[in-house]
Amino acid sequence: MQDIRVQKTFEALFALEDIREIFRGTLPTGLNETEEQEFQKKISALKKVINELESGTGKPEVFRLAGNLPVRDREESFINIQPIQAAGKLTVDARKALIAYGDGYSTCDSCKKPFRLDKITKPGIADFHSELADFLNMDEARVVPGARRGFQAVASSLLEKGDIALVSSLSHYTEFLSVENAGGIVKEVPLNENNIITAEATAEKIEAIIRETGKTPKIMMMDHFDYQLANEHEIKEISKVSHQYDIPLLYNGAYTVGVMPVDGKDLGADFVIGSGHKSMASAAPSGVLATTEEWAPVVFRTTQMKGDLTERKFGIKEVEMLGCTLMGGTLFSMMASFPAVKERVKHWDEEVDKSNYLMDRLLSISGSKVLSEYPRKHALSKIDTTDSFDTVAKSHPKRGYYLSDELSKRGIVGLFPGATRAWKLSTYGLSRDRVKYLGDSLVEIAEKYGLEVR
Ligand SMILES: Cc1ncc(COP(=O)(O)O)c(C=O)c1O
């Protein structure tokens, strides 16, 4: 770790957990003599750590948790540019919620009739569900274990064996899998020369499918910003086309919900899906599936099954949700981050601005290219440094690894080790100082290896 105080912060947190553990084992009447002694011992250990933390002294004492889990200080000791991790970093309230609600079924302390997660009022899980729907301007929302489980619920509700699902040529693999799981078939809309999915291409593809198969697709799954280039696709126009053919539109907001404003009704989405751990500052696996009044009875349909012996029925349980979904710390981390998430989406333009600043710094290094659409409309970008950083890799003893090494020496992580050609990064959530430092570091490395900087 770069700064012993980071290590000591973790050790202090762990020491507090050791103290907490005493309370978790004692009688409700209070600590007995041995426990009091244990408590005093742990307090002394904590004080020692606090002293070291304050003075920045001492040696690391805790290296691994439970013998094999290294202490993860990626977000404390480094600037992390790994694109899938940027917007899933927990807020401080989410981290506190995890401490308080990490136990298994912690959502269920006051679960009363009708016994369903989204109906729980203490704490306000029911309210959170309606706030989530409002946030996306949709009628109903459920939390799901990741965007992929949202796709799965929709695909399984709408597709029969052999049905066609239309997806983008840059769609995520989980969209494919959700269709396959439901017995459907994917058909892809091609990209235009700028790597954008247009409404026109969508209409052409639908026509072609109808001509060739005689069938109209049963669903259209479209990423607003895709995961490969984070290009913006013509989602609103695509939704219009889709509805002209009566095809419901699933809006994949894995890279939008929680980072930029998303208005489902305005976009014409029938389903809006977001990823909690990718873009809503939540623990994994978490996500949201929101829909309209029209589709809610389909995708949130309740069980109709009856036991043949016992005649048991579980009336209000929703089939696709398998009853309840996020039953502990994941949900509370989402709820705890939600106020900050609602606020941060209002500042998306600042995130885009930082992204463009960094791209400009990169482009000042001769030979570098931005593969994503440019100027950027997103914090995630794919760049090509084949004619800049990769030229150094050819003769460097560490080959392509020199770049990740140079970056990590400067406290920057998240670049795929060895990558010097096409690679992705995200500036999401980084302060201006950090983005400048990142730009300065790339330029400094370029200059160190004699690349031309304009
Ligand atoms: C575009 C896109 N859709 C869906 C997913 C799946 O999201 P989750 O991990 O929340 O299931 C991802 C992330 O991996 C993604 O990038």
The ligand as a Tripos MOL2 file, in Angstrom:
@<TRIPOS>MOLECULE
LIG
   16    16     1     0     0
SMALL
NO_CHARGES

@<TRIPOS>ATOM
      1 C1        -24.0490   -3.2650  -21.5330 C.3       1 LIG1
      2 C2        -24.1580   -4.2120  -20.3770 C.ar      1 LIG1
      3 N1        -25.3100   -4.8310  -20.1540 N.ar      1 LIG1
      4 C3        -25.4480   -5.6790  -19.1270 C.ar      1 LIG1
      5 C4        -24.4270   -5.9720  -18.2850 C.ar      1 LIG1
      6 C5        -24.6490   -6.9630  -17.1810 C.3       1 LIG1
      7 O1        -24.8450   -6.2510  -15.9950 O.3       1 LIG1
      8 P1        -24.9330   -7.0010  -14.6020 P.3       1 LIG1
      9 O2        -23.5460   -7.3560  -14.1920 O.co2     1 LIG1
     10 O3        -25.5680   -5.9790  -13.6910 O.co2     1 LIG1
     11 O4        -25.7950   -8.1860  -14.7640 O.co2     1 LIG1
     12 C6        -23.2090   -5.3350  -18.4700 C.ar      1 LIG1
     13 C7        -22.0920   -5.5850  -17.5610 C.2       1 LIG1
     14 O5        -21.3530   -6.4420  -17.4630 O.2       1 LIG1
     15 C8        -23.0630   -4.4500  -19.5600 C.ar      1 LIG1
     16 O6        -21.9060   -3.8560  -19.8140 O.3       1 LIG1
@<TRIPOS>BOND
     1     1     2 1
     2     2     3 ar
     3     2    15 ar
     4     3     4 ar
     5     4     5 ar
     6     5     6 1
     7     5    12 ar
     8     6     7 1
     9     7     8 1
    10     8     9 2
    11     8    10 1
    12     8    11 1
    13    12    13 1
    14    12    15 ar
    15    13    14 2
    16    15    16 1
@<TRIPOS>SUBSTRUCTURE
     1 LIG1         1 GROUP 0 **** ****
